[in-house]
Amino acid sequence: MRNREFVFIPKIEYELVAERSEANLSNLQFPTWCSILELARTHFSEKVPPRKFGKAAEPHRSKPQKNPEKNIGSPTRLWREPYFNFGGRKFFNHMNQKGFINIAIIIGIVVIAGITGYFVLSQRTTTSPLPTPTPTPPISTSTTPTQTPTTNSGSSTITVSLGQEFTLKKGETARVKGLNVFLKVKDFIYSPCPKGSQCIWSGLAVVYEISVDGKVYNASMGNPPPEVPYDVFVKNTDYKTYATFVINTPQVSCTSQSGISQDECWRGLAKRFSDQTYCGKIQNLLTKDACFEDLAEQLSNSNLCQNVSSPKHYCQYLKLVSQNALDQCGSIIIFHWRVSCFKEIAKKSGQGINVCNSLEPSKATVCKELISGPDY
């Protein structure tokens, strides 16, 4: 005891909790720990001069507590006589730095969480702008008059060439390339004649119209009028949904044929276009005579009869009337011109029905019946 030096360690009492249940270290919140550390740091930072008793020998060593849990159960104080000989200010500086780092970390976490929450809330509350509605253009109440298509074609119009087969449905239109010619399907007729019945018309037709240079020709029953300058052929159809056509010039149509069919085609063109040139293309003599004679009657042109080698009806009528050949009027094949022959000669003679008395009894009877009968 003589040569030893004693260091006085003051007692520090902290009235924290009074009950055992409240002395649980896990129940101490963060601010309470900070207060304890700050108080301890402030207290031990002051240098307390040691009280020496005798010579300084070796530093005081505290004995380890045999049963540290006894103090925990004390009903009045927690750590009644704690021992804080941890090296003085150095220990608490270390504790201060560590606590500051922990506080900084917690503050950083709180700041990051706050920023994150702010952005989340701002994204939820921000409403996306509604799309601006596109203004609807006003609907025009004025109506445009329907015109025959010329150069502009709609979405349902196809372009074809002369002689090319093409298929159209109802409402579709075809335009001939390079020409102002259009063909449009208007409707289909499907009403076939019942089996076992005799019908004047088959009840099947493709109704269409063809426009040439703005002039419209209707084919109501499937056949275009003869004055159409182009031929339209229906190659295939079901008379319900579609029809396959060919548009061509009449000349090409006749050239593609041969024999009697070609001759009849030329004869039809001569009458169709009132052109005797087509009659000259006919090879068969009888058909050629009929072509010129038809054209002479159509045009009331007797000069065309000069091209007829063997007249049968109109040209023969003109010839017999000019010759007053009453007895030959019965040879005219066409009944109309036969009757006209008898009446015309009787009128020219001024005798009327009595002119028939100059004929043989059988011919005279026929002559009187035709003259007294109606005109045909």
Residue pairs with C-beta under 8 A, 6 or more apart in sequence:
1 53
1 54
2 54
2 55
3 54
3 55
3 57
4 53
4 54
4 55
4 56
4 57
4 58
5 50
5 52
5 53
5 54
5 55
5 56
5 57
5 59
6 50
6 51
6 52
6 53
6 60
7 50
7 51
7 59
7 60
8 48
8 50
8 51
9 60
9 83
9 84
9 85
10 48
11 81
12 40
12 43
12 82
12 84
13 77
13 80
14 36
14 39
14 78
14 79
15 77
16 23
16 28
16 32
16 36
16 78
17 23
17 78
18 75
18 76
19 75
20 72
20 73
20 75
23 72
23 78
30 106
34 99
34 103
37 92
37 95
37 96
37 99
40 84
40 92
40 95
41 92
41 93
41 95
41 96
44 84
44 88
44 89
44 91
44 92
45 89
45 92
60 85
62 83
62 85
71 77
71 78
71 79
71 80
72 78
74 80
86 92
148 182
148 211
148 214
148 216
149 157
149 173
149 175
149 182
149 211
150 180
150 214
151 180
153 159
153 173
153 175
154 173
156 171
156 172
156 173
157 172
157 173
157 174
157 175
157 182
158 166
158 168
158 172
158 173
158 174
158 175
159 174
159 175
159 176
159 177
160 166
160 174
160 175
160 176
160 177
160 247
161 176
161 177
162 176
162 179
162 247
162 248
162 249
162 252
163 246
163 247
163 248
163 252
164 246
165 235
165 244
165 245
165 246
166 174
166 244
166 245
166 246
167 242
167 243
167 244
167 245
168 174
168 183
168 184
168 185
168 242
168 243
168 245
169 185
169 241
169 242
170 185
170 186
170 187
170 188
170 241
171 184
171 185
171 186
172 184
172 185
173 182
173 183
173 184
173 185
174 182
174 183
174 184
174 245
174 247
175 181
175 182
176 182
176 183
176 230
176 247
180 211
180 212
180 213
180 214
181 210
181 211
181 212
181 213
181 230
181 247
182 210
182 211
183 208
183 209
183 210
183 211
183 232
183 245
183 247
184 208
184 209
184 210
184 211
185 206
185 207
185 208
185 243
186 207
186 208
186 209
187 207
188 205
188 206
188 207
188 237
188 239
188 240
188 241
188 243
189 203
189 204
189 205
189 206
189 207
189 222
189 239
190 203
190 204
190 238
190 239
190 240
191 203
191 204
192 202
192 203
192 204
193 199
193 201
193 202
193 203
201 221
204 222
204 239
205 221
205 222
205 239
206 219
206 222
206 234
206 237
206 239
206 243
207 219
207 220
207 221
207 222
208 219
208 232
208 243
208 245
209 216
209 217
209 218
209 219
210 216
210 217
210 219
210 224
210 228
210 230
210 232
210 247
211 217
212 228
212 229
212 230
217 224
217 225
217 227
217 228
218 225
219 225
219 232
222 234
224 232
226 271
226 272
227 272
229 249
229 250
230 247
230 248
230 249
230 250
231 247
231 248
231 249
231 250
231 253
232 245
232 246
232 247
233 245
233 246
233 248
233 253
234 243
234 244
234 245
235 244
235 245
235 246
236 243
236 244
237 243
237 244
250 265
250 269
250 272
250 273
251 269
253 265
254 262
254 265
254 266
254 269
254 278
254 281
255 262
257 265
260 284
260 287
262 283
263 282
263 283
263 284
263 287
263 288
264 287
266 278
266 279
266 281
266 282
266 291
267 278
267 279
267 282
267 287
267 290
267 291
267 294
269 275
269 278
270 276
270 277
270 278
270 279
270 291
270 294
270 295
271 291
271 294
271 295
271 298
274 295
274 298
274 299
276 292
276 295
276 304
276 307
278 291
279 288
279 291
279 292
279 295
279 307
280 288
282 288
282 291
285 309
286 310
288 307
289 307
289 308
289 309
289 310
289 311
289 312
290 312
292 304
292 305
292 307
292 308
292 315
293 304
293 305
293 308
293 311
293 312
293 313
293 314
293 315
294 314
295 301
295 304
296 302
296 303
296 304
296 305
296 308
296 314
296 315
297 313
297 314
302 315
302 318
304 315
305 311
305 314
305 315
305 318
305 319
308 315
311 319
312 332
312 333
312 334
313 332
313 333
313 334
313 337
314 334
314 337
316 331
316 332
316 337
317 332
317 337
317 340
317 341
317 344
319 325
320 328
320 329
320 332
320 341
320 345
321 341
321 344
321 345
321 348
324 345
324 348
324 349
325 345
326 341
326 342
326 345
326 346
326 355
326 356
326 358
326 359
326 367
327 359
327 360
327 363
329 338
329 341
329 342
329 345
329 367
330 338
330 363
330 366
332 338
332 341
335 376
336 376
338 370
339 370
339 373
339 375
339 376
340 375
342 356
342 367
342 370
342 371
343 370
343 371
343 375
345 355
346 352
346 353
346 355
346 356
346 371
349 355
352 371
353 368
353 371
353 372
355 367
356 363
356 364
356 367
356 368
356 371
357 364
358 364
359 367
